[in-house]
Amino acid sequence: RGFPAQTSHLLAHRRVITEENSREPPPPSIQHSARMTCEIQTLETNFDGIIIHWYKQKEGEAPGRLLFVSGRKVTVESGFDANRYMAEGNSVQKQCILTIKDVIPDDAATYYCAYWDPHLWSTWIKYFGTGTKLIVSGKKHENQTTYVCLIEKFYPEVIRVKWTDDEKEVTDNVVKGDTWQSTKEDKYSIASWLTVPAENEEKNYYCKYEHEEEKASLSTQEITKSFPRKSNSVCVMVPK
């Protein structure tokens, strides 16, 4: 028996750029960063002595090491821009956090953390995390509104997600991501994006999903009722 999609989120990201007759230079483009957390489950008391590795795996390719952390020193592998990657450890919470600055479409991949841990009989075992999938949209969204529908914690992985308006299914400017495992309970997540022109921002759209356990629908208008519209805003809604 499968698990239903227990939580869903609908996010709206709106970026509106207006042109005026002015001699002032245009504002700089907005840069985004991605942040991933690796929890280290070890009995080793000297956390700073653990060497933590981060791997990047593009779809259809073998994973390659991005960097490793030894003590408080971060070594980025050749072929990667060292100025864009930062890793820092938290010895209290036993975590290592990877930050990717100025995210670009080529950063889309699954990222894994790994570390060597002492085991019985003085042997060492290398443990890998379940992975974090980074999805990057390469489209510019000037004078547009982008809605992101995130569906989490469902099993099995087969699920159908679609966008509709009040009349029919919407297929233009829709990006559908692949399912990925986001928890240790072997449950899955999926995300889908809808981009609409700014003049249609008051129109009502629905993110609908069908899973063997249930069907559900989220309305973009529910966001506007709960959150005021602001430029460069991100809104999250969790249905009951």
C-alpha positions in Angstrom: 0.0 0.0 0.0 1.4 3.4 -1.0 1.7 6.6 1.0 -0.3 9.7 -0.2 1.4 13.0 -1.0 1.1 14.4 2.5 2.2 17.9 1.9 2.2 20.2 -1.1 3.5 23.6 -1.6 2.6 26.2 -4.2 5.1 29.0 -4.5 5.0 32.2 -6.6 8.1 34.0 -7.8 7.4 37.3 -9.4 9.9 39.5 -11.0 8.6 42.7 -12.7 11.0 45.1 -14.5 9.6 48.4 -15.7 11.4 50.8 -18.1 11.4 54.5 -17.5 13.1 57.5 -19.2 16.0 57.8 -16.8 19.7 58.2 -17.1 20.2 56.0 -14.1 21.9 52.6 -14.9 19.6 49.5 -14.9 19.6 47.5 -11.6 22.0 44.5 -11.6 20.5 41.1 -12.4 19.4 39.1 -9.4 21.7 36.2 -8.5 20.5 33.2 -6.6 22.3 30.7 -4.4 21.5 27.1 -3.5 22.2 25.7 0.0 22.3 22.0 0.9 22.8 20.4 4.3 24.5 17.1 5.0 23.9 15.5 8.4 26.9 13.4 9.7 25.7 10.5 11.8 28.9 9.3 13.5 30.2 8.4 16.9 33.5 10.1 16.1 34.0 12.8 18.8 36.5 14.9 16.8 34.1 16.3 14.1 36.7 18.6 12.7 38.9 15.6 12.0 36.3 14.0 9.6 37.0 14.6 5.9 33.7 15.3 4.2 33.3 15.0 0.4 30.7 16.5 -1.9 29.9 14.9 -5.3 28.0 16.2 -8.3 26.1 13.9 -10.6 24.6 15.1 -13.8 21.7 13.0 -15.2 23.1 10.0 -17.2 26.7 10.6 -15.9 28.8 9.1 -13.2 29.2 11.2 -10.1 32.4 13.3 -9.8 33.9 14.9 -6.7 33.2 18.6 -6.5 35.1 19.4 -3.3 36.2 18.0 0.1 36.4 19.6 3.5 39.3 18.7 5.8 39.2 20.5 9.2 38.2 24.0 8.2 39.9 23.9 4.8 37.9 23.5 1.6 39.6 22.1 -1.5 37.6 22.5 -4.8 38.5 20.1 -7.6 40.0 21.4 -10.8 37.4 22.2 -13.4 35.1 24.0 -10.9 35.1 27.7 -10.1 36.3 27.8 -6.5 34.7 31.2 -6.0 31.2 29.8 -6.5 31.4 27.0 -3.9 31.5 27.2 -0.2 31.3 24.4 2.4 31.3 24.9 6.1 30.9 22.4 9.0 28.9 22.7 12.2 30.5 20.6 14.9 27.6 21.1 17.3 24.9 19.8 15.0 27.3 17.6 13.1 26.4 19.1 9.7 28.2 20.2 6.6 26.5 22.9 4.5 27.3 23.3 0.8 26.5 26.6 -0.8 26.5 27.3 -4.6 26.7 30.9 -5.5 25.2 32.6 -8.6 23.4 29.4 -9.7 23.5 28.7 -13.4 21.6 26.0 -15.5 24.7 23.9 -15.6 24.5 23.5 -11.8 21.3 21.3 -12.2 22.4 17.9 -10.8 22.1 15.7 -7.8 24.6 16.4 -5.1 25.8 13.8 -2.6 27.8 14.2 0.6 30.1 11.4 1.8 32.5 10.8 4.6 34.8 8.0 6.0 33.7 6.7 9.4 35.7 4.4 11.7 34.0 1.0 12.1 34.6 -2.2 14.0 38.0 -3.8 13.9 39.7 -0.6 12.9 38.2 -0.6 9.5 36.8 2.5 7.7 33.5 2.7 5.7 32.6 5.5 3.4 29.0 6.6 3.8 27.0 8.4 1.2 23.9 10.6 1.7 20.7 10.0 -0.3 21.4 13.1 -2.4 19.8 16.5 -3.0 18.5 17.3 -6.5 19.0 20.8 -7.7 16.7 21.9 -10.5 17.5 25.2 -12.3 15.3 27.0 -14.8 17.4 28.7 -17.5 14.6 31.0 -18.6 14.5 34.7 -17.9 11.3 35.8 -16.2 11.1 39.5 -16.8 7.5 40.9 -16.6 6.3 37.4 -15.8 5.0 35.4 -12.8 6.4 31.9 -12.1 4.5 29.5 -9.9 6.2 26.4 -8.5 4.2 23.4 -7.4 6.1 21.1 -5.0 4.6 17.8 -4.0 6.3 15.8 -1.3 6.3 12.5 0.6 4.4 10.2 -1.7 5.0 6.5 -2.5 5.2 4.8 -5.0 6.9 7.3 -7.4 4.3 7.2 -10.1 2.3 10.4 -10.1 0.7 12.7 -12.7 1.0 16.5 -12.3 -0.7 19.1 -14.6 -1.6 22.7 -14.7 -5.1 24.0 -15.6 -7.0 27.2 -15.8 -10.7 27.5 -15.1 -11.4 25.8 -18.5 -8.7 23.5 -19.7 -5.2 22.1 -19.2 -2.3 24.5 -19.6 0.8 23.2 -21.4 2.6 26.3 -22.6 5.5 27.5 -20.5 5.2 24.5 -18.2 8.3 22.7 -16.9 7.9 19.3 -15.2 10.7 18.0 -13.1 11.5 14.3 -12.4 10.6 12.6 -9.2 13.4 12.3 -6.6 13.8 10.7 -3.2 14.0 13.3 -0.6 13.8 11.4 2.7 15.2 8.3 4.3 11.7 6.6 4.2 12.0 6.0 0.4 9.3 8.6 -0.3 9.4 10.8 -3.3 9.0 14.5 -4.3 8.3 16.3 -7.6 8.2 19.9 -8.7 6.5 21.6 -11.6 6.7 25.3 -12.8 4.2 27.5 -14.7 5.3 30.8 -16.1 2.6 33.3 -17.1 2.7 36.9 -18.5 2.4 39.7 -15.9 -1.0 40.7 -17.4 -2.4 37.3 -16.5 -1.2 37.4 -12.9 -4.8 37.9 -11.6 -6.0 34.8 -13.5 -6.6 31.7 -11.5 -4.5 28.6 -12.2 -4.5 25.2 -10.6 -1.8 22.7 -9.9 -3.4 19.2 -9.9 -1.9 15.9 -9.1 -3.2 12.3 -9.3 -1.6 9.6 -7.2 -2.9 6.1 -6.5 -3.8 7.2 -2.9 -5.5 10.5 -3.7 -6.1 13.4 -6.0 -5.6 17.1 -5.0 -5.6 20.6 -6.4 -4.0 23.8 -5.4 -5.1 27.3 -6.6 -2.8 30.2 -7.3 -5.5 32.6 -6.1 -5.2 31.1 -2.6 -1.7 32.6 -2.6 -2.8 36.1 -3.4 -5.4 35.9 -0.6 -2.8 34.9 2.0 0.1 37.0 0.9 0.3 40.5 -0.6 1.9 40.7 -4.1 5.4 42.0 -4.0 8.1 42.1 -6.6 10.7 39.3 -6.1 8.5 37.6 -3.5 8.3 33.9 -2.7 5.1 32.6 -1.1 4.5 29.2 0.3 1.1 27.5 0.9 0.6 24.3 2.7 -3.0 22.9 2.2 -4.8 21.1 5.0 
